[in-house]
Amino acid sequence: MSSTTNTASKLKATPDATAAGQFLLGGETPVNRMGYGSMRLSGPNIMGPPRDRDQAIGVLRRAVELGVNHIDTSDYYGPYTVNEVIKEALHPYPDDLVLVTKVGARRTPDGGWPAALSAAELISAVQDNLRHLGVDRMDVVNLRMADKRGGVFVDGSLAEPFEVLADLREQGLIAHLGVSNVGAAQLAEARGIAPVVCVQNMYNIAARGDDALIDECAEQGIAFTPFFPVGGFSPLKNRQLSELAAARGVTSMQLAIAWLLARSPNILAIPGTSSVEHLQENVASAEIVLTAADLVELDTISAGAGRS
């Protein structure tokens, strides 16, 4: 990497999520671009309660202390248990905290994630999120779409389920709407029904199939929130990334998060963890400043493949 400065020595002892800057969801709701994804607070295979409930509560409270005001969640994490832990840890919520959930799937006893896109299922899911989080209105609800294999929904229409959520928004149960696991055509279709403030698709430094969609969202003032920002269930393992991170005195995961934040100003990072120590490492990524030369070098990494 062009700079061999020991970046780690320059990071603050107490990391600050605000260092990543802010984005206005829907042009009106400010969120710090360094957020937190809560999925890891559930048990093994994202099923059941956390192994250590007190530790999970501590992670959430520490995240808010560090300036995180954007928490991504879903009632099908657990299911139900993660939202219940969020409520226990943070309710009554800080005025600036934005809770983002997703609907469109359900959990089976064996840990499956089948689609749940009927009107009745979507209405019930939104009501469940409201109840378990202890709020009267969700800040953001993402409609999660998936094909029969659980992959990105690249064909077909999302109009029917999205219209259900648009109606709940009109009723005042949802402030903003987003979409997840979609392509450009589905995003355009959703925007024809109701305003869309965010897209949540898989994307990271090694899986860059949504490069064009990110740029399109940026032009439209829509946030792009990558899930699996550091590889998901199989964390990124890339020799070049590790070497570049070591040259800066940071971890490869920190560098991958910093790259996301530098990739486009509409990207919101939501790395997840069940550890306070790991949380603080993630948040510290917001302070890493990458040069133009750094970005050129990092752009050569392609350990995985995203959607074309």
N, C-alpha and C positions, 0 to 999 in steps of 0.2 A: 504494500500500500504506500501511497506517496508520502504519507506522514508517519514517522516512527515515534511521535510524541506519545508518552505514556498517558493515554486518556484517563485511565482509571485513577491516576493520582490527582486528576483535576476534578473528578466527580465529587459532589457535595457529600458530606458525611450523612446528611439526611436528604434523601432524594426528593424531588419536587415534580409532581405530575404536570404542573402548570408550565414547566420548561418546554413542553412540546407545543405550546400554543393552543389556541381554541378554534373551534369550528361552530358556526351557527346552524343548527339543525332546522331545516325549513326556513332559514333566514331569520330566525327569531329566538331559538333556544340554544344558549351557549353551552358547549361541553368542552372540557379539556381533551385534547387529542390522545392523551395517554389515559386509557380507561382500564377496566378490569373485567375479565370473563369468568363467570362463577361456576362453570360446568364442573371444574375439578373439586368443588366442595362436596360433591356427592360421593357415594361409596364406589367400590370397584365396578368397572364397566358402566359407570354413570348410573348405577342402581343403588337404591337404599340411602341411608343417612351417612354423613361423614364418619370416618373412623374416629375422629376426635372433634366433637362438636365445639368444645371450648376453643380449640385451635382455629376452627373454621370461623367462629365469631371474631376471634382476634385478627384474622387476616382481613376480614371485611372492615373492621373498625380502623385497622392500621391503614388500609387503602384510602379511606376517607381522610384520615389525618395527613396523608401524603399528598392530598390535593386531587385524588380521583373523584370525579363527579359524574361518571358514566359507568354504570354497571350493566353488563349484558347477562341475561338470565333466561330461563324458561321453566314453566311448570312441569315439563316432562324431564327435567333433570332430577332424578331420584326414583320415580317422579314425586313431585310436590316438595320434597325435603329441602332442596336448595332455597326455594322461595321462603319457606318457613324459617330457615336459618337467617336469611337476609332480614326478614322482619324482626326476628329476635335481636339481631345484632344492631340494627340501625333505626328502627322505628321508635319514635317519630323521626322521619327522614329530614336531613338538612334541606333547606329551601332550594339549593341549587343542584341537588342530586337528581340525575336523570336515569330512570329505570327502563331498560329496553328488554322486551320479551319477544318470544316468537311462538307462533302457533302453526298448526298444520300437520302435526305428527302426534302419535301416542306411543306409549311403551307397552311392550308385552312382557309377560313374566320371565321370558328367556332373554330379555334385554334388547329385543328388536325395536325398530323405529318405523312402523308402517304409517302411511299417510292417513291423515284424519282431516279431510277437507270438506265434509258436508257442512251445510249451514248449522245444523244442530251441534256438530262437533266443534266448530269454530266458536260459536256463541258460548258454549259451555267452557271451552278453553280460556277465553277471555275472562269470563266470570270467575273461573278458578284462579287465574293469575291475580285478579283484583282482590279476591278473598284471602288468598295465602300471603300476599304482600301487604295487605291491610291498607289499600288505597281505593279511592273512588274513581280514579281515572288513570289509565296507563299512559306514561309519557310517549312511548313508541311501541307499536306492535308490528313485528315483521311477519309476513306470510311466507312460511317455508314451503317451497315446492320441491318435488323430487320425482324422477321417473321411476319406473317399476323396479329398477336396480338400486334406487336410493341415490342416484347421481344427479347432476345438474339437469334441470327441467328445460331442455333445449327446444322442445317441440310442443305444440298445442297451446291452449288458452288457459290463462289463470283468471279470466274475467269473473266467473261465477263465484269462486271463493273470495276474491278480492272485493267484489261488490258487497259481500256480507260484512267484511271488516269496514268498508267505507260507510255502510249504514250504521255500524256501531260507533264510528267516529262522529257521524251526524247526531247520534244520540248523546254524545258527550262522554262516552266511556273510554275513548281513545283520543289522545291529542294529535299524534302523528302516526303515519303509516310508512312501512318499509317492505321490502321484498327480499327473499333469500333463496339462493340456489337457482338463479334465473339467468337468462341471457338478455341481450339487448332488445329483442322483439318483445319479450314478456315485460321488461321494464317499460317500454313504450306503451304497451297495452294497459299496464297498471296506471301510468300517468294520465291516460285518457279517461280513467274512472275517478281518480282522486289524487291529490298531491302525494308524491313519494319523497321522503326526506333522506332515505338511506337504502343502500343495497348491501347485503351481507352474503358474500360468496367466499369459497376457499381461495386463498391467495397468499403467497409468501415469496421470498427471494428465489426459491427454487421451483415454484409452481406459478408461472406468470401468464397463464392463459387468458386472464382478464385484463391485460394491459390496455387494450382498446376501450373496454367498458369503463375502466377507471377514468380514463381521459374524457370519455363522454359524460360521465357523472360529474366530473369537475367542471366541465363547461356548463352544465345544467344546475350547478349549485347543490348537488346531491352528495351526501357522504357515502364513502365506500368503507365498510367495516370488514376486514378479512377475518374469517374464522380459520383456525389452524395457522396463526401468524408465524409460528416457529415450528410447524410440522405436524401438530396435532398429536395423535396417539403414538406416532413414531417421530420423535423430535429430529430436526434437521441434522444430518451427519454429512458434512462436506469438508474435505481436507483443506481446500482453498479458503473457505469461510473461516475455518478454525485458525489457519495460519494468519490470515488478515486480522482476525480478532486479537490473536496473541501479540501481533506487532503493535497494537494499540493499547494493550493491557486491559482488554475487556473480554467478556465471554462471547462465544459465537452467537448465543441467543440474544445477548444485548445488541450485538452488531446487526443481527437480522431484524430486530425491532427498530433500531435506529434507521436502517435502510428503508423500512416501510414508511416511517414518518417523513423521511426525506423524499420518498418516491413521488408524492403528490400531496398538496395541502388539504385535500378532502379525505385523506385516509385517516381513520380512527383506529388506534391499536387497542386490542382487548386481550392481551396475554393473560392466561389463567394459571393459577397455582393454589395449592393448599398450604403453602409454607410462607410465613412472614418474611423469612430471609430471602426466599426466591422472589417474593413480591417486591421487596425493596430493590433487588437487582433489576427486575423488569422496569420498575419506575425510573431507576437511574438511567435507563436507556434514553429517556427524553432529553438528557443533557449532552448526549454525544453529538457533536457537530461534524458532519461529513463534508469534505471538500468536493469540488467538481471532479477532481482526479480520483478521489476515493470512489465516487459513484460510478465512474467509468470502469474501474477495476471490479467493483462489486457486480456490475451488470453482466460480467462474463460468467457468473455462477449459474449453472443450470443443472442441478442434481436431480430435479424431478420435472414432471410435465404437467402443466395445467391444461385447461380446456382450450381448444383452438377455436 
